[in-house]
Amino acid sequence: MNNEFDLIARYFTRQAPPGYLGVGDDCAMFQVEPGHHLATSTDLLIEGRHFFPDVDPWSLGHKALAVNISDLAAMGARPLACLLSVSLPRVDEGWLAAFSDGFYSLAERAQCPLVGGDTTRSIAGIVINVTVMGQVRPEQALLRSGARAGDDIWVTGTLGAADVALRLLQGRLPPDDTLLAATRPALERPEPPWQFAQMLAGVAHAALDISDGLLQDLGHILQASACGADLDYNALPLHPALQGRGDAFVPSAVLAGGDVYQLCFTASQDRRSRIQALAHSAACPVTRIGRIVAEPGLRVQGADGAPMVLDSAGFDHFS
């Protein structure tokens, strides 16, 4: 029998850590450490909008949680627990087994146990909603409004791959199996730097995760902090598959491409050695890409040394 409660018991009920009341009651319960605030975020993934119908379900389970873990990372928060709600048009045992394994694989690594949620039948297509909860000391939280003139601007990981993979899958670029194989993991299995992000709490001034494109997301920091930024395109950490390519789509993918789920953060120049040491200990690549300035606006020096004409329009659900 495959009723709602059978599905929850079979695929979404695993032992909660000590001190947690997880799946099985009307509410989950867990404790936030003294001196910390609860940080929470939620994301909705809709078939045909956020993922392709034929996407690997293990990867989808991983990404459904990863995009939310990325939000906690942007605040410097340590993951505590998550909730998962899934709406399905039909029961597919193989799909559910792979999806839940992918979800739990990241949940266990990030120490973000699944403690509740909901399942229901959809009219058409799969809909996934994840809510994450974490904790951070309020005086150390990485807010968008914390950037200061003179700060370095940093990013973790690399840029551009997810956007290129999406364009290839959508047929907006000529078919290239080699390029797709190299870039597709960045789109379908992002790895937000949650461990390094926790180390940045109290070290960096401002941060956010790059979900809608570097220029658009950095623009949110600039707006909230009432400042500007100068970036060096030559300093940007391009994904290895994009390095050395002269294709016209590369700058757009790097500067405006979404689905990155890496951090963009600012910190004072005297923290450079500290940040490099923390990044090394967390095995997290970091790159200094520019600086915060008092003059409003966002400027990028191009590969040829001349100012770039920017189209900072990243992803927008209603554009």
N, C-alpha and C positions, 0 to 999 in steps of 0.2 A: 504493500500500500504506500502511496506517495502523497499523503496530505501534508499540510504546512508544517506540522509538528514533527513528522517523520523526516522531512528535509532538513529542518533545523538541527534535529538530534544527530542525523547522519553526517552532515557536512559542515555545520557551523557551531558545534559544541565540543570544545576541548577544555581540558582542565585549566582553570584559572590559577594564577600564581597565589601563593599564601598571602592572606590579607585582602583578597578580592572576593566579592560576591559577584559571580558572572552570570552566564546564561542559565535561566531556570526560574527566576523570580520576575516580578513586574518591573523592577529596576535593578540595575547593577550598583554596586557600592565599592568605593575604594577611598583611601586617605591621601590627602595632599599634605606634604611635609610642612611643618611650621615655618613661617617666614616666606612661604611661596604663594604665588597666585596661580589659579587655574587658567591655562591657555587652551582655547578650543577653536576648531575650524571645521568646515564641512565642504564637500565637493560633490557635484552630481555629474555622472557620466551616462550619456544616452547613446544607444546604438544608432549608427548612421550620422551622428553629430560629433561624438568624441572618440569613437572607435568603429572600425569596420566590422561588418557582420561575421566575417570569416577569421577574425583575429584569434591567435592562439589563446585559449582560455586561461592557461597558467600565467602567461604574460599579462593578461587583462586583470587577473586577481592581484598580481604584484603591483601593477600600475595604479589600480583603484586605491590602494593604500598609500603608495609612494607619493602621489600628488598631494595627499593630505599630510603625510610626514614632512614633506617639503615645507608646508606652511608653518609647522611647529619649529622646524629648523630656522626659518626666517626670523623667528622671535627669540632664538637661543634657548628654546624650551626643551625639556627632556620628556619624551613620550611616556604616557602613563597607561592609556587604554584607548580602545576605539569601538565604534558601533558600525554595523553594516546592515543596510537594507537593500534587498534585491527584488525587482519585479521581473518575472519571467513569463513569456507567452506559453511555455510548455516545460515539462520536466525532461531534461536530458542528463542522465546519470553520469555519462562520461564527461560532459561539459562541467557539471557541478563539482565532480571530483577534482578535475584539473584546476578549475577556478579557485576552489577553496584551498588547495595545496599551494598555489601561487600566493594567495593572500596570506596564509599562515606562515609561509616561508619567510616573508618580510616581517610579519608581525613578531615572530620569534627573534629574528636578528635585531630588530629595532627595540625589542622589549616593550612592545605596544600590544598587549593581549586584547583579543576580541572578547567583549563582555556583554554584548547584546545586539539587538537589531530587529529586523522584521523581514518576512518574505510575503509576497503576494503575486497574483497572476496579472500580467499586463495584457492589454488589448493587442498590442503589436510591438515587438522589439523588446530588448533588454534595457532596463534602467537600474543603475547602481548608485547608491548614496552612501558615503562614508563620513562619519564624524570622528575626529580625533580629539583627544584631551591630553594635555601635558602640563608641566609645572615649570615655573621660572620665578626667580626672585624679582619683584617688580622694579627694583632699582637697577637691575642688570638686563632687563628685557630690551631686545634690539628693535626699536621703533623706527618707522620711516622718517619721523620728524627729528632724528638725532644727528643728522649730518652737519658738519661745520666747515666753513671755508678753511682750506689748507689740508683737509683730509685727503688721504689716498683713497682711490676707488679700486676695489678688488673684485674678482670673480673666481669661483671655484670651477673645476672641471673644464670642459670645452664647449664651444658654441657652434651652432649651425647644422649639426647632423640630423636632428629630429625634423627640422623643417625640410631639409632636402629629401629625407625618406618619405615624408608626407606628400611632397610634390610628385615624387616618382610613383607612389601608390595611387595618387589621384590622376595620373597621366598628364600632369602639367609640365613635366620634363620628358625628354626622349628616353625610352627604356634603356636602362643600364644596370644589368644584374649585379655586376661587381660593386658598383657604388651603392646600390640598395642593400646588399648583404652587409656592407661596412657601416651603413648609417641606421639601418632599421632597429637594431637593439637600443639605440638612444631614444627612439620614438616609443617603443613598446615596453622597454624595461628600464626606465630611468632609475638612477641611484642617487637620491638626494643625500647630501653630506650631513646627516643628522648628528653624527658623533662630533665632527669638527665644529658644527654650529654651536653645540653646547659649550665648547671651550671658548667660543667668542663672546659669550655672555660676560659683560663687564670689561671686555677688551675692545670690541668694536663700538662705534657710535650709532650706526644705522644699518639696516639690512632688509632685504626682501628676497623672495624666490623668483627666479626668472621663469614665468609661465607664459606670458604674452609677448615676449620679445625684450631684448636688453634695453633698447632705447625707450620703449613705452614704460617698462617697469622702473628703470632708473629715473624716468621722468616723474614717477610717483614720489620717489624720495626727494627730488628737487623741489617739487611743489610743496610737500609737507614740511620741508626744512627751509623753504624760502631762500634758495641758493641756486647756483648753476654748476655746470660741469664741463671740463675739457677732456676728451678722450683721444687716445692715439690708436688708430686702426691697426697699425703694425704691431701693437702690443697685445691685441686680442688673441685669446687662445683658440684658434680654429681647430676643429676636430681633425685628426690625422688624415681622414679620407678627403678633406677639402684643401689641405695645405698644398700649395704649388699649383692649384688649378686657376686658370684665368677666366673661368666661366662667369658670365655677367650676373648669374643668380647668387653667387657666393656672398658678396657683401650684404645683400638683402637678407639672406638666410642667417648670417652671423649677427647682424644688427637688429633685425626685426622678427626673426623666426622664433616661434614659441615652443612649448612643450620641452623646455630645457630642464627645469626643476633643479637648477643649481643656484647658489647664492650670489647675489651682488651686495657687497657691503662696503662701508666706509670706516676708516680708522685714522687716527692721527699718525703723522709720519714717524714719530718716535716709537711706534708699536711694530714697525716693520720686522725687526728681528724676532720679536715675540710671536707674531703671526706666522712667520716662516717656520719657527720651531714647533708651534702647535700643529700646523698643517703637516709637517713631517711626521710628527708622532701619530697623527690620525691617518697617515697615508692618503692625504687629500691634496691634489694639485691646486695651487692658488696662483693667480696672476694679477699683478698690479697694472691697471689699464688706463689710469688717468687720475684726475684730482678734482676735488670740489672747490669751486671758486665763488666769490661773492656776487659776481656779475650774473644776472639771470640768463637762462638759456642753456642749451645743450649743443656743444660743438665737437665735431670729430675731425681730426687731422687725418687725411687720407693716406693711402700707401705711397703716393707720390709726394707727400708733404704738403699738398694743397688742401684747403678746407673741402669737406664733402658736402654735397647737397643731400640733405637728409629727408627720408620718408620714414618717420618714426611710428607709423601706424602699425602696431602689432595686432594681435587677435582681439576681436570684439564680437561678442555673440549677436549683437543687434546692428552691426554695420552692414 
